């Protein structure tokens, strides 16, 4: 954020017409967590070590062309992806500029988008160490917090969580994105830009909303003022003319509505753009309120609704020979990492995990899944199955239980080949009731061995062999299975 020029505060009297609090929005505001917010800032500003690409790393600087800025981009991308959101890099310029953004598709208006954004880069006039806790790890953390919370909700409009690079050099990252959106005729309904939202030196709770007459800007501003009062956040918000020194301006330049929420310019951070822009100077309750009013406004604009779980349409199980085929489908998915398949034998307790199938993350389409289980049991058994649906954040829920009667032979079985007669290949099926060393060999009518089909240990289950007799002459052949004390022989006819 560039230091703002002095300006005259525009005083407004706002008359709010409201139908009362929305419980979902109130829940989102309540879920805004100061511990996660401040920890994101500590990681981004080098106050604590973080894990990037699987290794410990301390982000000591987010200045242009500093390795730390690239690592911050990777950190942000990791965070957004961990919430199950499709996340993208957007490279621009010749200097390696890199925006990071994630998309949460709206259920009713997927092509109409609201953006919550912040720049993640920082700047200092001297040296390279620039922690940038307030400018702008604070705004970046609020965007990440929005993604953390909103991933569990549904919204009628698409939400984009965007973190811009090279704001400090001249709004390069946001300008590139806005220009590309304009060329693609993207329907951006509005933008909430967060820049320096954690310093309140005099603790008066004052903050500025930068407003303009362009597009939906005034509408977004009104919603933020409404949310502040309606949900008792109680910031002292001043509406001021938009200044062109942060990323909202990039969108205003292309006719998109965009506001900037920023701390009071008359109580400006004394360590702006220095190595002392540290989290220790945060007004923590103020930071929390600034994030709450931002997330509440986003939820209001995007028309966020109740939590949408993974909606299971069907769940069935069928016995196929010695295997159990499990089929299920979902109508929608949100933050779905996948499904653990669990099985219990002869009761509905003592489930064990027998497999895992990856989910679709976020989806509003019907998805179909299947899994093959080989219980390796013989005789008659009642098998019970359930699904354990697991989110990316580790939360989980169980499906209803389905059961099948698993009735497989208690003895070895060698079946007649099919087709018979055959030319040039046929199928031979056999069943193994318990793990055994199995031999299946083919002989001609004189008793000479012509081929070994199986000669190894086999687990419990049904098996099928394809016998190819392309290189053999027509005639009668015999195949013999030997396993333990079991021995059986069948005749087959090759006709060419």
C-alpha positions in Angstrom: 0.0 0.0 0.0 1.4 3.4 -1.0 1.0 6.2 1.6 -2.2 8.0 0.8 -2.4 11.7 0.1 -4.5 13.8 2.4 -8.1 13.9 1.6 -11.4 15.2 2.9 -13.6 12.7 4.6 -17.1 12.5 3.2 -19.6 12.2 5.9 -22.7 10.3 5.1 -25.9 9.4 6.8 -26.9 5.9 6.0 -30.4 4.6 6.3 -30.4 0.8 6.5 -33.3 -1.2 5.4 -32.9 -4.7 6.7 -35.0 -7.8 7.3 -32.8 -8.9 10.3 -29.8 -11.0 10.7 -29.1 -14.0 8.5 -28.2 -16.9 10.7 -25.7 -18.3 8.2 -23.9 -15.0 7.9 -23.8 -14.6 11.7 -22.3 -18.1 11.9 -19.6 -17.2 9.4 -18.8 -14.0 11.4 -18.6 -16.0 14.6 -16.3 -18.6 13.0 -13.8 -16.0 12.1 -10.9 -17.0 14.3 -8.2 -14.7 15.6 -5.8 -17.6 16.3 -5.8 -18.7 12.7 -5.6 -15.1 11.5 -2.6 -14.2 13.6 -0.8 -17.5 12.9 -1.2 -16.9 9.1 0.4 -13.5 9.7 3.2 -14.9 11.8 4.0 -17.4 9.1 3.9 -14.8 6.3 6.0 -12.2 8.2 8.7 -14.6 9.4 7.7 -14.5 13.0 7.5 -18.3 13.0 8.8 -20.9 10.6 6.4 -22.6 8.3 6.4 -25.7 6.0 6.8 -25.0 2.3 7.1 -27.9 -0.2 7.5 -30.2 2.7 10.5 -28.4 4.3 10.8 -25.8 7.0 11.2 -22.2 5.8 11.1 -18.8 7.3 9.7 -16.0 5.1 11.9 -13.1 6.1 10.9 -10.9 3.2 8.2 -10.5 0.6 10.0 -7.9 -1.4 10.0 -8.0 -5.2 12.7 -10.3 -6.5 13.4 -11.8 -3.1 13.2 -15.6 -2.7 10.9 -15.1 0.2 8.3 -13.5 -2.0 8.3 -16.6 -4.2 8.0 -18.8 -1.2 5.1 -16.8 0.1 3.3 -17.5 -3.2 3.9 -21.2 -2.7 2.7 -20.9 0.9 -0.5 -19.2 -0.1 -1.2 -21.7 -2.9 -0.6 -24.6 -0.4 -3.1 -23.1 2.0 -5.8 -22.6 -0.6 -5.3 -26.0 -2.0 -5.5 -27.6 1.4 -9.1 -26.3 1.6 -10.1 -28.3 -1.4 -10.4 -25.3 -3.7 -9.2 -25.3 -7.3 -6.2 -23.0 -7.1 -4.2 -21.4 -9.9 -1.0 -19.5 -10.6 -1.2 -16.4 -12.9 2.2 -15.3 -14.1 2.7 -11.9 -15.6 5.4 -9.5 -16.7 9.0 -10.2 -17.4 10.1 -10.2 -13.8 8.3 -13.3 -12.7 5.2 -11.7 -11.2 2.8 -14.3 -9.8 -0.8 -14.0 -8.7 -2.4 -16.8 -6.8 -6.2 -17.3 -6.8 -8.7 -20.0 -5.9 -12.3 -20.4 -7.2 -15.4 -21.5 -5.3 -18.1 -22.0 -8.0 -21.5 -20.5 -7.3 -24.5 -22.9 -7.4 -26.9 -20.5 -9.1 -24.8 -17.9 -10.9 -21.5 -19.7 -11.6 -20.4 -17.1 -14.2 -21.0 -14.1 -11.9 -18.1 -13.5 -9.5 -17.3 -11.7 -6.3 -13.7 -11.3 -5.5 -12.1 -10.9 -2.0 -8.4 -10.0 -2.4 -5.2 -8.5 -1.0 -1.7 -8.1 -2.2 0.9 -10.3 -0.6 4.1 -8.5 -1.6 5.8 -5.8 0.4 8.4 -3.1 0.1 11.2 -1.3 1.9 13.4 1.5 0.9 16.4 0.1 2.7 17.7 -3.5 2.9 15.9 -6.6 2.0 14.3 -7.7 5.3 10.7 -6.6 5.2 8.3 -8.7 7.3 5.3 -6.7 6.2 3.0 -7.9 9.0 0.4 -5.1 8.5 1.3 -4.3 4.9 0.0 -6.7 3.8 0.2 -10.0 5.6 -2.9 -8.8 7.5 -5.0 -8.5 4.3 -3.6 -11.7 2.9 -4.4 -13.6 6.1 -8.0 -12.3 6.0 -8.4 -13.7 2.5 -7.0 -17.1 3.5 -9.3 -17.1 6.5 -12.2 -16.4 4.2 -11.3 -19.5 2.1 -10.9 -21.6 5.3 -14.4 -20.7 6.4 -16.3 -20.4 3.2 -15.1 -23.8 1.9 -17.8 -25.3 4.1 -20.6 -23.2 2.7 -22.5 -22.9 -0.5 -22.9 -19.6 -2.4 -25.2 -18.6 -5.2 -22.4 -16.5 -6.8 -18.9 -17.7 -7.5 -16.3 -16.5 -5.0 -12.7 -15.8 -6.0 -10.0 -15.7 -3.3 -7.2 -13.7 -4.9 -3.7 -12.7 -3.7 -1.9 -10.2 -5.9 1.9 -9.8 -6.5 3.8 -6.6 -7.2 1.2 -4.2 -5.9 4.0 -2.2 -4.4 5.6 -1.8 -7.8 2.5 -0.3 -9.3 -0.6 -2.6 -8.9 1.0 -4.8 -11.6 -0.6 -8.1 -10.5 -4.2 -6.9 -10.0 -4.0 -4.8 -13.2 -3.0 -7.8 -15.2 -5.8 -9.9 -13.7 -8.4 -7.1 -14.2 -7.3 -6.5 -17.8 -7.5 -10.2 -18.6 -11.0 -10.3 -17.1 -12.0 -7.4 -19.1 -10.8 -8.9 -22.3 -12.7 -12.1 -21.5 -15.9 -10.2 -20.6 -15.9 -11.7 -17.2 -18.9 -10.8 -15.1 -17.2 -9.5 -11.9 -20.0 -8.4 -9.7 -17.8 -6.7 -7.2 -14.4 -6.6 -5.4 -13.5 -6.3 -1.7 -9.8 -5.3 -1.5 -8.1 -5.6 1.9 -4.9 -3.6 2.5 -3.4 -2.9 6.0 -6.2 -3.9 8.3 -4.5 -4.5 11.7 -3.1 -1.3 13.0 -5.2 0.9 15.3 -2.7 2.9 17.3 -5.3 5.0 19.2 -7.8 2.1 19.6 -10.7 4.2 18.3 -11.9 1.4 15.9 -11.8 3.8 12.9 -11.3 2.5 9.4 -11.8 3.8 5.9 -13.9 2.4 3.0 -12.8 3.8 -0.3 -15.8 4.4 -2.5 -16.5 5.6 -6.0 -19.4 6.0 -8.4 -18.0 3.3 -10.8 -20.0 0.1 -11.2 -21.4 -1.5 -8.1 -18.9 0.2 -5.8 -21.4 2.1 -3.8 -23.7 -0.9 -3.5 -20.7 -2.9 -2.0 -19.9 -0.1 0.3 -23.5 0.1 1.6 -23.5 -3.7 2.3 -20.4 -3.4 4.3 -21.8 -0.5 6.4 -25.0 -2.6 6.9 -23.1 -5.7 8.0 -21.0 -3.6 10.4 -24.2 -2.4 12.2 -26.5 -5.3 11.7 -24.2 -7.9 13.2 -22.8 -5.7 16.0 -19.2 -5.5 14.7 -19.1 -1.8 15.6 -16.2 -0.5 13.7 -16.2 3.3 13.1 -16.3 3.2 9.3 -15.7 6.4 7.3 -16.5 6.5 3.6 -13.9 8.4 1.6 -13.2 9.0 -2.1 -11.3 6.2 -3.7 -7.6 6.8 -3.9 -5.6 5.0 -6.7 -3.0 3.5 -4.4 -4.2 -0.1 -3.9 -5.5 -3.0 -6.0 -9.2 -1.9 -6.0 -8.1 0.8 -8.5 -7.2 -1.8 -11.1 -10.8 -3.0 -11.2 -12.2 0.5 -11.2 -10.1 1.3 -14.2 -12.0 -1.4 -16.2 -15.4 -0.4 -14.9 -15.8 -3.1 -12.2 -17.2 -2.1 -8.8 -14.5 -2.3 -6.1 -14.0 -1.0 -2.6 -10.9 -0.8 -0.4 -11.1 -1.5 3.3 -8.0 0.0 5.1 -7.1 1.3 8.6 -7.6 5.0 9.4 -5.2 7.1 7.3 -5.1 9.7 10.1 -3.7 6.9 12.4 -1.2 5.5 10.0 1.2 2.8 10.8 4.5 4.4 12.1 6.6 1.5 10.8 5.1 1.3 7.3 7.6 -0.1 4.8 10.3 -0.8 7.4 11.8 -3.8 9.1 9.7 -3.0 12.2 6.3 -3.7 10.5 5.8 -6.6 13.0 2.8 -8.4 14.4 3.6 -7.1 17.9 2.2 -3.7 16.8 -1.2 -5.2 15.8 -4.3 -4.1 17.5 -5.6 -7.7 17.6 -9.3 -7.0 18.4 -9.4 -4.4 15.6 -7.8 -6.9 13.2 -10.5 -9.4 14.1 -13.3 -6.9 13.5 -11.9 -5.8 10.2 -11.8 -9.4 9.0 -15.3 -10.1 10.4 -16.8 -7.1 8.5 -15.1 -8.2 5.3 -16.3 -11.8 5.5 -19.8 -10.8 6.6 -19.9 -8.5 3.6 -18.7 -11.2 1.2 -21.2 -13.7 2.5 -24.0 -11.1 2.1 -23.0 -10.2 -1.5 -22.4 -13.8 -2.6 -25.6 -15.0 -0.9 -23.9 -17.7 1.1 -26.3 -20.4 2.4 -26.1 -23.2 4.9 -23.3 -25.7 5.0 -23.6 -28.2 2.2 -22.2 -31.6 3.0 -21.4 -34.4 0.6 -24.9 -35.5 -0.5 -25.0 -39.3 -1.0 -27.6 -40.4 -3.6 -27.1 -44.2 -3.5 -25.0 -46.8 -1.8 -25.2 -50.5 -2.7 -23.2 -53.7 -2.5 -23.3 -56.9 -4.6 -21.5 -60.2 -4.5 -19.7 -61.1 -7.7 -18.2 -64.6 -7.5 -15.9 -64.2 -4.5 -15.7 -60.4 -4.6 -18.0 -57.7 -3.4 -18.7 -54.8 -5.7 -19.6 -51.6 -3.9 -21.3 -48.8 -5.8 -22.3 -45.3 -4.7 -23.0 -41.9 -6.1 -23.2 -38.3 -4.9 -25.4 -35.4 -5.9 -23.0 -32.7 -4.7 -19.7 -32.5 -2.9 -17.9 -29.8 -0.8 -14.4 -30.1 0.4 -14.5 -33.9 -0.1 -11.1 -35.5 0.0 -12.6 -39.0 -0.4 -14.2 -42.1 1.0 -12.8 -44.8 3.3 -14.6 -48.1 2.7 -15.1 -50.0 5.9 -16.3 -53.6 6.4 -17.5 -55.6 9.4 -18.1 -59.4 9.4 -21.3 -61.0 10.8 -22.1 -57.9 13.0 -22.5 -54.2 12.7 -19.6 -53.4 14.9 -15.8 -53.7 14.7 -15.5 -52.1 11.2 -12.1 -52.1 9.5 -10.9 -50.0 6.6 -10.5 -52.1 3.4 -9.9 -49.3 0.9 -10.0 -45.6 -0.1 -11.4 -43.8 -3.1 -10.6 -40.2 -3.9 -13.5 -37.7 -3.9 -14.1 -34.8 -6.3 -13.3 -32.0 -3.9 -16.1 -29.5 -4.8 -18.8 -30.5 -7.3 -22.4 -29.8 -8.0 -22.6 -32.6 -10.5 -23.6 -36.3 -10.0 -20.5 -38.4 -9.5 -20.3 -42.2 -9.5 -17.9 -44.3 -7.5 -17.1 -48.0 -7.2 -14.8 -50.3 -5.2 -14.1 -54.0 -5.4 -13.5 -55.8 -2.1 -12.1 -59.3 -1.9 -12.9 -60.5 1.6 -11.1 -63.8 1.2 -13.7 -65.8 3.2 -15.4 -69.1 2.5 -18.8 -70.4 3.6 -21.8 -68.2 4.4 -21.1 -64.8 6.0 -23.0 -61.6 6.5 -20.9 -58.7 5.5 -21.6 -55.1 6.5 -20.2 -52.0 4.7 -20.2 -48.3 5.3 -18.5 -45.2 3.9 -16.5 -42.8 5.9 -16.5 -39.5 4.0 -13.4 -37.5 4.9 -13.0 -33.7 4.3 -9.6 -32.1 3.5 -9.5 -30.6 7.0 -9.9 -34.1 8.5 -13.6 -33.9 9.6 -15.6 -36.9 8.6 -19.1 -38.5 8.6 -20.4 -42.0 8.1 -23.0 -43.3 5.6 -25.8 -45.7 6.4 -24.8 -49.4 6.6 -25.5 -51.9 3.8 -25.1 -55.6 4.1 -24.7 -58.6 1.7 -24.9 -62.3 2.2 -21.5 -63.6 1.2 -22.0 -67.3 0.2 -19.0 -68.8 -1.5 -17.9 -72.5 -1.6 -16.0 -73.9 1.3 -14.0 -76.2 -1.0 -11.8 -75.9 -4.1 -13.7 -75.7 -7.3 -12.5 -76.2 -10.9 -15.2 -75.2 -13.4 -15.7 -76.5 -17.0 -14.0 -74.3 -19.5 -16.2 -72.0 -21.7 -16.7 -72.1 -24.6 -16.1 -75.8 -25.2 -15.4 -76.7 -28.0 -13.3 -73.6 -28.7 -11.0 -72.0 -31.2 -8.4 -70.7 -30.4 -9.0 -69.6 -26.8 -11.2 -70.5 -23.8 -11.7 -69.4 -20.2 -11.1 -71.6 -17.2 -12.5 -70.5 -13.8 -11.5 -71.9 -10.4 -12.1 -71.1 -6.7 -9.6 -71.2 -3.8 -11.3 -71.4 -0.3 -8.1 -70.6 1.6 -4.6 -69.5 0.7 -2.9 -72.4 -1.1 -0.3 -73.3 -3.6 -2.2 -73.9 -6.8 -1.1 -75.7 -10.0 -3.1 -75.8 -13.2 -1.6 -77.7 -16.2 -2.8 -78.7 -19.6 -2.1 -82.1 -21.1 -2.7 -83.6 -24.6 -4.7 -86.9 -25.1 -1.5 -88.9 -24.6 -0.9 -87.4 -21.2 2.0 -85.1 -22.2 2.1 -81.7 -20.5 1.8 -79.0 -23.1 1.4 -75.9 -20.9 1.4 -74.7 -17.2 -1.2 -72.1 -16.6 -0.8 -71.5 -12.8 2.0 -72.5 -10.5 2.0 -70.2 -7.5 0.3 -69.4 -4.1 -3.1 -68.0 -4.4 -5.2 -66.2 -1.8 -8.8 -67.0 -1.1 -11.0 -66.0 -4.1 -12.2 -66.7 -7.6 -9.9 -66.7 -10.5 -10.1 -66.9 -14.3 -7.5 -68.1 -16.8 -7.6 -67.4 -20.5 -6.1 -70.4 -22.3 -4.8 -69.6 -25.8 -4.3 -72.6 -27.9 -3.3 -70.8 -31.1 0.0 -72.8 -31.4 -1.6 -76.2 -30.7 -3.3 -78.6 -33.2 -6.9 -79.6 -33.0 -7.8 -82.4 -30.6 -8.8 -83.3 -27.1 -7.0 -81.8 -24.2 -7.2 -82.1 -20.4 -6.6 -79.5 -17.7 -5.8 -80.5 -14.1 -5.9 -78.4 -10.9 -3.9 -79.5 -7.9 -4.0 -77.6 -4.6 -3.2 -79.3 -1.3 -5.2 -82.5 -1.2 -7.5 -81.4 -3.9 -7.1 -82.6 -7.5 -9.6 -82.3 -10.4 -9.4 -82.8 -14.2 -11.7 -81.5 -17.0 -11.7 -82.3 -20.7 -11.8 -79.6 -23.4 -12.0 -79.8 -27.3 -10.0 -77.6 -29.6 -11.4 -77.4 -33.1 -9.6 -75.4 -35.8 
